[in-house]
Amino acid sequence: MKQWNDHLNEVKALMRTLRGDTPDVMKAFSSLAQAAAAPKALDAKSKELIALGISVAIRCDDCIGFHVKAALDHGATREEVIETLGMAIYMGAGPAVMYATHAIEAFEQMKPPAVARGTS
């Protein structure tokens, strides 16, 4: 079982190295991410759930971790995450089922301790 919080911290450290080594590229990527995630017609939580579904469908573990965390930070419930994973499975077929299990594992490890199963 992957330890998601530890894994994301390791990836963040590597991303800091990338920012130092390729500052122009990473600055442009950061600007793109901020522009895409800015709430407009869709709120931030909806956008993070979309990003999570895409992360599962394209099989990006690191993306799954970051977008589960961001979805939680924006108030996503367990039901919303599960419904998002259902759409990802629909769009990504069998491999998406396997990666959906990664997103559930990440959610369970990163959720606030007081969140009961079935309510968030």
N, C-alpha and C positions, 0 to 999 in steps of 0.2 A: 504494500500500500504506500503510495506517495504521500509524503508529508507536505501538504500544499503551501502552508505559510513559509516553511523553510525553503522550499523550492523557489517560491516567488522572490524571496530575499536574495537567493543566489543569482537568479536571473536579473534582478534589479542591479546587482553589483556588476554583472557582465555588461548590462546596458549602459552603466556609468562609464565603463571602459570604452564602449562604442562611441558615446557622446564625446569623450576626450579625443578619440582617434579620428572620428569623422563628424566633427561638429556641424558642418553645413548640412550634411545629409540628415543627421538626427534632429537638427533644428527644424528642417523642412518636414520631416515625419511628424514631429510634435505639433507643428502648426496644422498639418492635415488632420491629425487626430482631434485636436481641439475644435477645429471647424466642423468636422463631421459629428462630433459628440455634443455640440452646443444645442441646447433645447430650443426648438422652434415649433414646428407643427407637431413633432413628437417630443415627449418629455425625456429627460435623461435616463430614467429607469427603462422606458421602452427601448431606447437606443441601445442600452447595455444588454437587454434581453435579446435583441436582434443580433448584436455582436456575439453573444454567447451561442446562439443557435448556429451562426455561421462558423464559429470556432469549432463546434462539434462536427458540423458537416464537412469541414475541410481538414479535420483531425489535427488540430494544433493544441497540444497540451498546455503550453505556456499561455496561449491566448485564453483557453478555458479558465485557467486560474485567475488571470487578470480580470476577465469579464465577470466571473462569479463574484469576485471581491467587489468590483465596481457596482454590480447589480445589488448586492447586499447593502453597500454603502448608500444606494439610492432607494432602499426600502423594499426590494423585491422579496416576495414571500416564496416559500417552498413550492406552493401550488403554481405560481407564475413561472418559476424555474422549470418545474416538471412539464408544464404545458409548452414552454419554449423548447424543451428537449424533445417533446413529441413531434413538433414541427421539424426540428433538425433531423430526427430519425426518418420522418416522411421524405424529406429532401435528400438525405444522405444515405438511406438504405442501411444495410447490415453493418458496415463499418461505423456509421454514426451511432448505432446501438451501443457498440463497444465504447466509444468516446463519450456517450451520454453517461455511462457509469462513472467516468472520470469526473464529470461535472457534479454529479450527485455526491461523490466522495469529497470533492473540494468544498461544496456547499456545507456538508455536515461538519467538516473540520473547521471552517471559518465562521460559521454562524455564531452570533452572540450566545453565551451559555443559557440565557433565560428563554430562548426561542424554543417552543415546544413543537414536536413533530405535528405537521398538519396545519399549523397556524402561521408559520413563516419559513 
